[in-house]
């Protein structure tokens, strides 16, 4: 998503009697706050997951059940952050793809096709990774529950 950018020259009619004026327009991920939120939320989650992985590797020798529980709760929070970033990006993607006639927002994916395809691919990969994180959090919770039952 952070590399999604495209520049197109679009003819714009200012006065109906004059010929259209060619204007270069750019579509970049940071022009939309939803895409910025998407990138920042994923960056925060990535840094957190690297930190938690390092913390678990360092504390692997000790029996750190409290640490695992705390990290599992934080994992749930990060998962929520990922899903909210995905939701924001997909909502804006749909407006770019279909427009909104009630608000007179024109669709832009008919002009910036490469940009829209890149944003869509980023959203799909992110959604898959979010579900993988959900699966790992569920596995962690099941393992914690089994350990608590055996005590």
N, C-alpha and C positions, 0 to 999 in steps of 0.2 A: 504494500500500500504506500509506503514512504517513497517509492520511486515512480508512482503513478503521475504522469504528466503528459500533456499533449497540446500542441499549438496548431491551430487551424486558421486559415484565412476565410472569413465569412462575409458575403456581400450583405450590406445593410442599407436599406432604403430609408433615406431621411425625408425626402420630398418625392411624391409619386411622379412628378414630371422630370426629375433628374435621374440619371443612371445610378445604380447602386454603388455604394462606396465600399471597397474591400478593406476589411478591418481584421487584424490578427488578434485572435482571442486565445487565451491559454486556460487550460483546465489543469489544476494542480491539487494534490491532496490537501494541502494546508489552506486552500481557499474556503473549505467547508469545515465548520467546527465539529461536525459529527465525525469526519474522517480524522481530524486532529485528535479527538477523543479516542478514536479507535487505535491510532498509532501509540499514543501516550499510555493508554490502558494496557496495551500489549507489551510495551517496553517495561512498565512497572511490574507486570506479572513475570516477565522473563527474568528480570533482575532478582525478584523475590525467589523464583524457583531455583535459580543458580545459587543464591544464598542458602536456601533451605537444604539443597542437595549437599553443599559444602558442610553445613552444620551437621547433617546426618552422617556424613562420611567421617568427620572428626569425632563424633560421639558414638560411633558404631561399636567400639569396644565396651563402652558402658551400657548398662541396661537403662535406657532413657525413655521410659514409657510416658512420662509427663511431657517431655519434649515432643514426642511423636503426636500426642494429643493436641498440644498447642499448635504444632505445624499443620495438623489435619484441619483444625478450625481456621487457621490462616489460609490454607488451601481452598477451603470453601469460599472464603471472602474473595480470593483471587479469581476463582471460577466465576463468581458473580460479576466481578469487574470485567472479565473477558466476555461473558454473555451480554452484558449491557453495552460494551463497545461494539460487539457484533450487531446487536439490534439497532443501534444508532446508525451504523454504516449501511445496513441493509435498507432501513427506512429511507435514507437519502438516495441510495441507489435506485430504489423503486420510483421515487419522484423523478430522478434523472432519466429513467427508462420510459416511464409512462406519462410524466408530467402530472399536473393537477389543474383541470379546467376550471374548477370552482375558485381557485385562487389566482388563476391565469399564470401559472408557472408552466412554461414550455418545457417539453422534454429536450434533453441535450445529448442523449446517447445516439441520436441519429446523426449528430455532427461529430462528436468525440467518441467514435466507436472503439478505438484502441484503448483509450483511457477507461471506458466503461468495462471493457473485457478484463483489463488488468485489475480494476477495483473488484469486479465480481469474482475473479479467481482468488484474490486475497481474502475476500470474505468467506469463500467456500473452504479454503485451507484453514482459515482461522476457526471456522465452525467445527471442522473435523478435529482440530487440536483441542478445542474447548470440550468436546465430548470425550476425548481421550483423557483430559484432566478430570472430568467428572467420573469416568470409569476408575481412574487411579484413586480418587478420593473415596469412592465407594469401597474399593478393595482395602484401603487403609482403615476405614471405619469397621469393616467386617473383621479384619485382623485384630483391631483393638477390642472389639466386642468378644471375640473368641478368647483373647488373653485374659479379659476381665472375668469371663465365666469360669475359666480354669483355676482362678485364684481361690 
